[in-house]
């Protein structure tokens, strides 16, 4: 169990069957983890967003590297208390990705994303990979950190 590894800093869970509903299993290591590789699982955008914005807390304060490539994310949206979905425009103000204030490397390769999400509340981000998605418009690029 992960609670027996409170000092774990790197976790690779590539090519498994982890779903958005099972992400809560990461909570015991969320304060210590620096590198999290969740490449090719079953994590969707709504479930990921719901997990990340739980109780408006920063869940992964130390995370610097996150790979969510090859997951069926499609769109990152934020969830309100009544489970209604908020539009992508609200993500321009930060949304669920603000749960990673120290993130430097972020990978969303082949996640079927159709829009460039907002990353302005991730000031340390300097490597972003959005290859092989379904992005047709790059209007969200102005929302990238300077």
DRENDO-1510 file (C-alpha; in Angstrom, 1 decimal, always signed):
<recs>
REC; n; res; u; v; w
REC; 1; UNK; +0.0; +0.0; +0.0 .
REC; 2; UNK; +1.2; +3.5; -0.8 .
REC; 3; UNK; +0.6; +4.8; +2.8 .
REC; 4; UNK; +3.6; +2.6; +3.7 .
REC; 5; UNK; +5.8; +4.7; +1.4 .
REC; 6; UNK; +5.4; +8.3; +2.7 .
REC; 7; UNK; +8.8; +9.4; +1.3 .
REC; 8; UNK; +8.2; +8.1; -2.2 .
REC; 9; UNK; +9.3; +10.7; -4.8 .
REC; 10; UNK; +9.0; +8.8; -8.1 .
REC; 11; UNK; +6.1; +6.6; -9.1 .
REC; 12; UNK; +5.7; +5.0; -12.5 .
REC; 13; UNK; +2.3; +3.4; -13.2 .
REC; 14; UNK; +2.5; +3.2; -17.0 .
REC; 15; UNK; +0.2; +1.0; -19.1 .
REC; 16; UNK; -2.2; -0.2; -16.4 .
REC; 17; UNK; -6.0; +0.1; -16.0 .
REC; 18; UNK; -6.1; +3.0; -13.5 .
REC; 19; UNK; -9.2; +5.0; -13.8 .
REC; 20; UNK; -10.2; +8.5; -12.6 .
REC; 21; UNK; -12.2; +6.8; -9.8 .
REC; 22; UNK; -9.1; +5.1; -8.4 .
REC; 23; UNK; -6.9; +8.2; -8.3 .
REC; 24; UNK; -7.7; +8.7; -4.7 .
REC; 25; UNK; -5.2; +5.9; -4.0 .
REC; 26; UNK; -2.5; +8.4; -4.7 .
REC; 27; UNK; -3.4; +10.7; -1.7 .
REC; 28; UNK; -1.1; +9.0; +0.8 .
REC; 29; UNK; +1.9; +10.0; -1.3 .
REC; 30; UNK; +0.6; +13.3; -2.7 .
REC; 31; UNK; +2.8; +15.5; -0.5 .
REC; 32; UNK; +6.1; +13.8; -1.3 .
REC; 33; UNK; +5.8; +12.8; -4.9 .
REC; 34; UNK; +7.9; +14.7; -7.4 .
REC; 35; UNK; +7.6; +12.5; -10.5 .
REC; 36; UNK; +4.3; +10.8; -11.5 .
REC; 37; UNK; +4.1; +8.8; -14.7 .
REC; 38; UNK; +0.5; +7.7; -15.4 .
REC; 39; UNK; +1.1; +7.1; -19.2 .
REC; 40; UNK; -1.5; +4.9; -20.9 .
REC; 41; UNK; -4.2; +4.3; -18.3 .
REC; 42; UNK; -8.0; +4.9; -18.3 .
REC; 43; UNK; -8.0; +8.4; -16.8 .
REC; 44; UNK; -10.6; +10.8; -18.2 .
REC; 45; UNK; -10.8; +14.6; -18.0 .
REC; 46; UNK; -13.9; +14.9; -15.8 .
REC; 47; UNK; -12.7; +12.4; -13.2 .
REC; 48; UNK; -9.2; +13.9; -13.2 .
REC; 49; UNK; -10.6; +17.4; -12.7 .
REC; 50; UNK; -12.9; +16.2; -10.0 .
REC; 51; UNK; -10.0; +14.5; -8.1 .
REC; 52; UNK; -7.7; +17.5; -8.5 .
REC; 53; UNK; -10.1; +20.2; -7.2 .
REC; 54; UNK; -11.3; +18.2; -4.2 .
REC; 55; UNK; -11.9; +20.6; -1.3 .
REC; 56; UNK; -9.9; +23.4; -3.2 .
REC; 57; UNK; -6.7; +22.0; -1.8 .
REC; 58; UNK; -3.3; +21.8; -3.5 .
REC; 59; UNK; -3.0; +18.0; -3.6 .
REC; 60; UNK; +0.4; +17.7; -5.2 .
REC; 61; UNK; +2.5; +20.6; -3.9 .
REC; 62; UNK; +5.9; +19.0; -4.8 .
REC; 63; UNK; +5.1; +17.5; -8.2 .
REC; 64; UNK; +7.5; +18.6; -10.9 .
REC; 65; UNK; +6.9; +16.0; -13.6 .
REC; 66; UNK; +3.5; +14.6; -14.7 .
REC; 67; UNK; +2.9; +12.3; -17.7 .
REC; 68; UNK; -0.8; +11.7; -18.5 .
REC; 69; UNK; -0.2; +10.7; -22.2 .
REC; 70; UNK; -2.4; +8.2; -23.9 .
REC; 71; UNK; -5.3; +8.6; -21.5 .
REC; 72; UNK; -8.8; +9.4; -22.7 .
REC; 73; UNK; -8.8; +12.9; -21.2 .
REC; 74; UNK; -10.3; +14.7; -24.2 .
REC; 75; UNK; -11.0; +17.9; -22.2 .
REC; 76; UNK; -10.1; +19.2; -18.8 .
REC; 77; UNK; -13.0; +20.7; -17.0 .
REC; 78; UNK; -13.7; +21.8; -13.5 .
REC; 79; UNK; -16.5; +20.3; -11.5 .
REC; 80; UNK; -18.7; +22.2; -9.1 .
REC; 81; UNK; -20.2; +20.8; -5.9 .
REC; 82; UNK; -23.4; +19.9; -7.6 .
REC; 83; UNK; -21.5; +17.9; -10.3 .
REC; 84; UNK; -22.3; +20.3; -13.1 .
REC; 85; UNK; -19.6; +20.8; -15.6 .
REC; 86; UNK; -18.1; +24.3; -16.0 .
REC; 87; UNK; -17.1; +25.5; -19.4 .
REC; 88; UNK; -13.6; +25.4; -20.7 .
REC; 89; UNK; -13.6; +29.2; -20.5 .
REC; 90; UNK; -13.5; +28.9; -16.7 .
REC; 91; UNK; -10.2; +27.0; -17.1 .
REC; 92; UNK; -8.7; +30.1; -18.4 .
REC; 93; UNK; -8.7; +31.2; -14.8 .
REC; 94; UNK; -6.7; +28.2; -13.6 .
REC; 95; UNK; -9.0; +25.3; -13.1 .
REC; 96; UNK; -7.8; +21.9; -12.0 .
REC; 97; UNK; -4.3; +22.3; -13.3 .
REC; 98; UNK; -3.6; +24.9; -10.5 .
REC; 99; UNK; -3.3; +21.8; -8.3 .
REC; 100; UNK; +0.4; +21.6; -9.5 .
REC; 101; UNK; +2.1; +24.9; -8.5 .
REC; 102; UNK; +5.6; +23.5; -8.9 .
REC; 103; UNK; +5.0; +21.5; -12.1 .
REC; 104; UNK; +7.9; +21.9; -14.7 .
REC; 105; UNK; +7.2; +19.0; -17.1 .
REC; 106; UNK; +3.7; +18.1; -18.4 .
REC; 107; UNK; +2.8; +15.6; -21.0 .
REC; 108; UNK; -0.6; +15.2; -22.6 .
REC; 109; UNK; +0.4; +13.2; -25.8 .
REC; 110; UNK; -2.5; +11.6; -27.7 .
REC; 111; UNK; -5.2; +12.4; -25.2 .
REC; 112; UNK; -7.7; +13.5; -27.8 .
REC; 113; UNK; -7.6; +17.0; -26.4 .
REC; 114; UNK; -9.3; +19.5; -28.7 .
REC; 115; UNK; -8.3; +22.8; -27.0 .
REC; 116; UNK; -5.1; +24.2; -25.5 .
REC; 117; UNK; -5.9; +24.2; -21.7 .
REC; 118; UNK; -4.9; +27.1; -19.5 .
REC; 119; UNK; -1.6; +26.7; -17.7 .
REC; 120; UNK; -1.1; +30.3; -16.4 .
REC; 121; UNK; -1.4; +29.1; -12.8 .
REC; 122; UNK; +1.6; +26.8; -13.2 .
REC; 123; UNK; +4.4; +29.4; -13.3 .
REC; 124; UNK; +7.3; +27.0; -13.3 .
REC; 125; UNK; +6.1; +25.0; -16.3 .
REC; 126; UNK; +8.8; +25.0; -19.0 .
REC; 127; UNK; +8.1; +21.8; -20.9 .
REC; 128; UNK; +4.7; +21.1; -22.3 .
REC; 129; UNK; +3.9; +18.3; -24.8 .
REC; 130; UNK; +0.6; +18.3; -26.5 .
REC; 131; UNK; +1.5; +16.2; -29.6 .
REC; 132; UNK; -0.9; +13.9; -31.5 .
REC; 133; UNK; -4.1; +15.4; -30.1 .
REC; 134; UNK; -7.1; +16.9; -31.9 .
REC; 135; UNK; -6.2; +20.6; -31.4 .
REC; 136; UNK; -7.4; +22.7; -34.3 .
REC; 137; UNK; -7.1; +26.2; -32.7 .
REC; 138; UNK; -4.2; +27.4; -30.6 .
REC; 139; UNK; -6.0; +30.3; -29.0 .
REC; 140; UNK; -5.2; +29.0; -25.5 .
REC; 141; UNK; -1.5; +29.5; -26.1 .
REC; 142; UNK; -1.7; +33.1; -24.7 .
REC; 143; UNK; -2.6; +31.4; -21.4 .
REC; 144; UNK; +0.8; +29.7; -21.2 .
REC; 145; UNK; +3.2; +31.0; -18.5 .
REC; 146; UNK; +5.7; +33.5; -19.6 .
</recs>
